[in-house]
């Protein structure tokens, strides 16, 4: 059990590391932009956004995103052919609840997976206290995941996943609204934006979007588990 936990910790740390080539330059620009409006990023905010990115990379790993370094360059799944992309029709499902008779566990997992997203967005960024903004973010992030799964033959690009992820985002947002009164002190420490953000620089205004993009790009372009597996094997042996 202890070895399993250690392996998970090592892998999860590499998820976050894969985003650093994008996060570090962004935070340099973010700090510069913040100073121009006389705002200093709090330590609490920096800590919570890294937790947010860590969560996002975990979602991407759990949902089966694969990397260019391992799967597209080496064409592990035979998706890229001389004639173009070859995506089998049975790896795309556009019929809602097609698999529900086979069990509800995948549906529940997809709901639970996105509840933290719906909760953390309005907690960290006050602009996402508006329901439709959080919902659109959840749909967009889920859609990106589903489209990326077209390169992975171990996964099905499924409308059900999109629906359940969106439902999970909505549930997370409702939980935040119910607990908002008790979270006010925490929110004041970690949040940097009010609902009136017209004059805030773009780097600061679209911070949440950048973290979602950087998490995806980091996992898709940089993360390479093949570099970690020899070290993990040595631990097991």
C-alpha positions in Angstrom: 0.0 0.0 0.0 2.8 2.4 0.9 4.6 1.8 -2.4 1.3 2.4 -4.3 0.8 5.8 -2.5 4.5 6.7 -3.2 4.1 5.9 -6.9 0.9 8.0 -7.1 2.7 10.9 -5.4 5.6 10.7 -7.8 3.3 10.6 -10.9 1.1 13.4 -9.6 4.1 15.6 -9.0 5.2 15.1 -12.6 1.8 16.2 -13.8 2.3 19.5 -12.1 5.9 19.8 -13.3 4.8 19.4 -16.9 2.8 22.7 -16.6 5.8 24.7 -15.2 7.2 25.8 -18.6 3.9 27.6 -19.1 3.1 28.7 -15.5 6.4 30.3 -14.6 6.5 32.7 -17.6 2.9 33.5 -17.0 3.4 34.3 -13.4 6.3 36.6 -14.3 3.9 38.5 -16.6 1.1 38.3 -14.1 3.2 39.8 -11.4 4.3 42.6 -13.7 0.7 43.4 -14.7 -0.5 43.3 -11.1 2.1 45.8 -10.1 0.9 48.2 -12.7 -2.5 48.4 -11.0 -1.0 48.5 -7.6 -2.0 45.0 -6.6 0.3 42.4 -4.9 -0.6 38.7 -5.4 -1.1 37.1 -2.0 0.7 33.9 -1.0 -2.7 32.3 -0.3 -3.8 33.0 -3.9 -0.6 31.6 -5.4 -0.9 28.4 -3.2 -4.6 27.9 -4.1 -4.0 28.3 -7.9 -1.3 25.7 -7.9 -3.6 23.4 -6.1 -6.2 24.2 -8.8 -3.7 23.4 -11.5 -2.7 20.2 -9.7 -6.4 19.2 -9.6 -6.8 20.0 -13.3 -3.8 17.8 -14.3 -5.2 15.0 -12.2 -8.5 15.2 -14.0 -6.6 15.1 -17.4 -4.6 12.1 -16.3 -7.7 10.2 -14.9 -9.7 10.8 -18.1 -6.9 9.3 -20.2 -5.2 12.2 -22.0 -2.1 11.0 -23.7 1.0 12.9 -24.7 2.4 13.8 -28.1 5.8 12.5 -27.0 4.5 9.0 -26.3 1.4 8.5 -28.4 1.2 10.8 -31.3 4.9 11.0 -32.3 5.2 7.2 -31.8 1.7 6.7 -33.1 0.9 4.2 -30.3 -2.7 3.9 -31.3 -2.5 4.1 -35.1 -4.6 7.2 -35.3 -2.3 9.0 -37.6 -1.9 7.3 -41.0 -0.4 8.3 -44.4 -3.9 9.0 -45.5 -4.7 11.2 -42.5 -6.4 10.6 -39.2 -8.1 7.3 -38.7 -10.7 7.4 -36.0 -12.9 4.3 -35.7 -16.6 5.3 -35.6 -17.2 3.0 -32.5 -14.9 5.3 -30.5 -17.3 8.2 -30.7 -20.7 8.1 -29.0 -23.2 10.9 -29.6 -26.2 9.0 -28.1 -27.0 10.1 -24.5 -27.1 7.4 -21.9 -26.2 4.7 -24.3 -24.1 2.8 -21.8 -26.3 3.3 -18.7 -27.6 -0.3 -18.7 -24.0 -1.4 -18.2 -23.7 0.4 -14.8 -23.9 3.9 -13.4 -20.4 4.0 -11.9 -18.8 5.8 -14.9 -21.6 8.4 -14.7 -21.0 9.0 -11.0 -17.3 9.2 -11.5 -17.6 11.8 -14.2 -19.9 13.8 -11.9 -17.6 13.6 -8.9 -14.6 14.5 -11.1 -15.9 17.9 -12.0 -17.5 19.0 -8.7 -14.2 20.5 -7.4 -14.1 22.6 -10.7 -17.5 24.0 -10.1 -16.6 24.7 -6.5 -13.1 26.2 -6.9 -13.8 28.5 -9.8 -16.2 30.9 -7.9 -14.2 30.5 -4.7 -11.0 31.7 -6.2 -12.4 34.1 -8.8 -15.5 36.0 -7.9 -16.5 36.5 -11.5 -17.4 32.8 -11.6 -20.1 33.4 -9.0 -22.2 33.9 -12.1 -23.6 30.5 -12.9 -23.3 30.6 -16.6 -19.6 31.5 -16.5 -18.8 28.5 -14.4 -21.0 26.3 -16.5 -19.3 27.4 -19.8 -15.9 26.7 -18.2 -16.9 23.2 -17.2 -18.4 22.4 -20.6 -15.3 23.8 -22.4 -12.8 21.9 -20.3 -14.8 18.7 -20.6 -15.1 19.1 -24.4 -11.4 19.6 -24.8 -10.8 16.4 -22.9 -13.3 14.5 -25.0 -11.8 15.8 -28.3 -8.3 14.8 -27.1 -9.5 11.3 -26.4 -9.9 10.9 -30.1 -6.2 10.1 -30.1 -6.6 7.4 -27.5 -8.1 4.1 -28.5 -8.4 3.1 -24.9 -11.1 5.7 -24.5 -14.4 6.6 -26.1 -15.3 10.2 -26.9 -18.7 10.2 -25.2 -21.5 12.7 -25.0 -22.4 11.2 -21.6 -19.0 12.2 -20.2 -19.7 15.8 -21.4 -23.1 15.8 -19.8 -22.0 14.3 -16.5 -19.0 16.6 -16.3 -21.3 19.6 -16.8 -23.6 18.3 -14.1 -20.7 17.9 -11.7 -19.6 21.4 -12.4 -23.2 22.7 -11.6 -23.3 20.7 -8.4 -19.9 22.1 -7.3 -21.2 25.6 -8.0 -24.4 25.0 -5.9 -22.2 23.6 -3.1 -20.2 26.8 -3.1 -23.3 29.0 -3.1 -24.7 27.0 -0.1 -21.4 27.4 1.8 -20.5 30.9 0.6 -21.3 32.5 3.9 -18.9 30.2 5.7 -16.2 30.6 3.1 -16.2 34.4 3.0 -13.0 34.8 5.0 -11.2 32.2 2.9 -12.5 33.7 -0.3 -11.2 37.2 0.7 -7.7 35.7 1.2 -7.5 33.7 -2.1 -9.6 35.8 -4.5 -8.2 38.7 -6.4 -11.1 39.7 -8.6 -14.4 41.3 -8.0 -17.4 41.1 -10.3 -16.4 44.6 -11.7 -13.2 43.7 -13.6 -13.4 45.8 -16.7 -10.2 47.7 -15.8 -8.2 44.6 -14.7 -5.4 43.6 -17.3 -6.1 40.6 -19.5 -3.5 38.4 -17.8 -5.3 38.9 -14.5 -8.8 38.9 -15.8 -8.5 35.6 -17.7 -6.3 33.9 -15.1 -8.6 30.8 -14.6 -8.7 30.2 -18.4 -5.0 30.3 -18.7 -4.6 27.7 -15.9 -7.0 25.3 -17.6 -5.1 25.8 -21.0 -1.7 25.4 -19.4 -2.7 22.2 -17.6 -4.0 20.8 -20.9 -1.0 21.9 -22.9 1.5 20.7 -20.2 -0.1 17.3 -20.1 -0.5 17.0 -23.9 2.8 18.4 -25.0 5.3 18.0 -22.2 4.2 15.2 -19.9 5.9 11.9 -20.7 5.3 9.0 -18.3 7.9 6.8 -20.1 10.6 8.9 -18.4 9.2 8.1 -15.0 8.4 4.4 -15.4 12.1 3.2 -15.0 12.3 5.0 -11.7 9.0 3.5 -10.6 10.1 0.0 -11.6 13.3 0.4 -9.5 11.1 1.3 -6.5 8.9 -1.7 -6.9 11.9 -4.1 -7.4 
